[in-house]
Amino acid sequence: MRSALDAGTLQAVYDRAAGYYNRWHALATARSDQRGRTMLVRRCVRPGDRVLDAGGGTGLTTRLAAAAAGDGGQVVLLDFSSGMMRRAVETGAVGSPGAAVRLVMGDISRLPFPEESFDVILSTYSVCPLEDPVAGAKEMYRMVKPGGLLGVAHSYEPASGLAQWVGRRVEDLVWRWPSASLGCRSVSVLPDLKRLGARVVIDRRIGVPLWPFRVFVVEKPVA
């Protein structure tokens, strides 16, 4: 796995990218990013749920989750980039119809909430840039209530050997400009969650062949 950008660089990249992130990510993924967000929200969020959008950035997933959770629900958008969170406010993620939305500055790897606080936690393309994606996934799983759901979408290795080779060459080029790569690289976290006892609800591969996404939902068993 490619080494992550250091924390200071990563935060600066996302602060600068806030204004163009939505357009760039949609273009680079042929809009499969929004397909992943929609898939997770439809499968995970029910009316009245308390939801954490971990690494929620500009609020695209937050808006979907707020609509699904409805007036009786709550959604917390957590991100480490003040620029991305300002963009979430500007684009209407806060105050949109549905659940009340609260913004919290924080790090996915050290979530500032009591254990087992949320019915649903969503992470859409936010574990890919982490220095330790597995630690981030485990921390989110720790915050899910028993019987609750963790839904994750992240960059994943292409299926074929040729696509992997070409994809890595393209990635080598893009990584010369952090403002373009956004620190994203292929990661794998589901096997570690399964070792913690997580039950797999869905596990899909979506997106363009050279840089696909893995989209999965796991349930935390009731003891």
N, C-alpha and C positions, 0 to 999 in steps of 0.2 A: 504494500500500500504506500502511495506517495506521502511524504511527510507533510504535515499541516503547516500553514502559515502561522507565524507566531501571533500571540493574542493581540498585541498592540497593532500590528499590521492588519490583522483581520478586522478589528474594530474600525480602523480608519478606512479600510476598503468599503465596508458596508455603510459607514456614514456618508461617504462620497457617492456610493451607488444608489442611495435612496431614491433619487429622482428618476433614474432610468431602470431600476431593477425589474419592475413588472414587465416592461416592454422587452428588455433584453432576455430575461429568463424565458418568456413565452416564445420569442423568436428562436432562441438557441435550442429549445426543446420541441419545436413545432407544436406548441400549445399542449403538449402532453402533461406539463406541470399542473395545469388547472384540472385536467382530467383526473390526476391523482388526488388532488385536494377534494374534488367533488366525490370521488369514490370513497374516500375515508370518512368524510362527514356523513354521507348517506348511510354508511354501514355502522357508524359508531354513535352518533349523537341523536338523542331522543328528547322530547319536550321535558323541560324541568331539570335537565342535566347540569352539573357543574363541570365546566370544561376548561382545561388549560391548553392554550395554543403555544407550545414551547418553541421559542425561536420564531415567533409569528411574524416578525419583520413588518412589512407594509400592510398587513392585516387581511390579505386575500382569503386565507383560511378562516380567520376570525369572523369575517362577515358571513361566510357560509354557516359556521358553527352557531353564531348568534341567531340566525334565522331558524335553524333546526331546533335549537334549545327553547326558543320561544320566550314569551314574557316571563314565565316562571323560572327560567334558567339563568345561569351566570357563566360568563366567559372571561378568562384572564388571558391577556396577550402579554407574554413575557419575551423580552429581547434584550440583548446586550448593547445594541446600537441605538443611540438617541436619535440619530438621523432617520433610521428606518421607522422608529416609533412616531416621530413627528409626521412622517409621510402617511402612516396609518391614520392619524387624526385628520390630516388634510383630505384624504380620499374617502373619509366617511366610515371607517371601520368602527369608530367610537360614535355612539348615538344613532347607529343604523337600526332599522326595525328588528325586533326580537329581543333576545336576552340582553341584560345589562352587561357592558364590557368595561373591564378595568385594565389599566396598563401598569406593568411592573417591570422595572429594570432588573435584569438578573442573568445568571449563567446557568445553562442547562445542566452542567455538571455539578452544580451546587444550588439546587432549587430552594428558594427562601420560603418554604411552606411546611406545615406539619406533615408527617408521613400519612399516606393514604387519604389525601385531601380531595381527590377528584374522581368523579364518575368516569370521565374520559380525558385522556391526554392525547393530543395530536402533535406530530412533528413532521412538517412537510418541508423537506430539503434543508433541514437545520442540523442534522447530525453529520452530514457530509464534510463540513469544514472543521469540525471539532478536532482538537489535538488527540483526544481519546474518545472516539465514537461509542465504543462499548460502555465506557464509564457513564457517558451521557444517557445511553439507552437504559442502563440499569437504574440510574437515578430517577428517570421518568417512571419506570416500572414501580419503583419504591413508592411513588406518590399516588399510584392508582389504588382506589379502594378494592377490596376483595369483590369479585364479580364484575369489576369495571374493565374498561377496554383501553388499550394503547394502540394507536394507529400511526404508522410511520411510512413515509415515502422518502427514499434516498437514492442517490446515484449508485449504479451497479455495473458490474462487468458485463460487456456484451456476451451473447451466447456462443458465438462461433470463434474459433481461433483467429481467422482472418480479420473479423470485425474487431477483436481485441487488439490485434497488432496495429491496425489502422487507427483505432480509437486512441491508443496510447501515443501514437505519433502526433495526432492532432492535439491531444492533451499536452504533450511536450511543448508544442508551439504556443498554445493558449496560455499556459502557465508562465510564460515570460511576462505577461501583463496581468497582474492580480485583479485589476479592475474589470477584466474580461472573464477570468476564471472564477472569481469570487471565492477562491479557496476551496472549491468543490472537487472532490475526488471520489472514486468508487470505494465503498465501505461495505462491511458485513457485520450485522449486529443480531440478527434473528437467532442464530445458533446459541448465542450466550443467553438470550432471554428464555429459550426453551430449556436450557440447563437450570434456570431458576424456577422452572415449573410452569411457565407460560403456555397456555393452550392456543394453538394457531387456529384462527377463525378464517382468515383469507390470506393468500400469498400469491401475488401476481407480478408479472414483469410487463411493463408498458413502456411506450416511448419509441424513439428512433433507434435503429439498430446499433449505431456507433456509441451512443451514450444513453442507455435505457435507465429506467427507474425500477426499483423493487418497491412494491406497495403491499404492506401487510398489516393485519390487525391481530393482536393477541389478547386473550382474556386472562385476567388474574384470578386463579381459582379461589373459591371461598373455603377457608380452612375448616 
